[in-house]
């Protein structure tokens, strides 16, 4: 996991859940979600559908270009499984 806080601007994180077990994955995603709720912008690079589903805006990149975008409401744990299905369906339409 690589993460860098750039002050009041954007928090960059690259594959924050890449090598974590399920418990630690949920903890890291919870911390990032809390930071975002407090107003911190987060730019996350991930191949993890569950991590992507935590975002409010998901960009799909291919060959270095933005191919599509999915806008989501702010994360709500009660809707987690539906969000994951929505992101999965969106990615399937993109042939991911």
Buried (B, 14 or more C-beta within 10 A) or exposed (E): EEBEEEEEEEBBBEBBBBEBEEEEBEEBBEEBBEBBEEEBEBBBBBEBBBBBBBBEEBEBEEEEEEEBEBEBEEBEEEEEEEBBEBBBEBBEEEEB
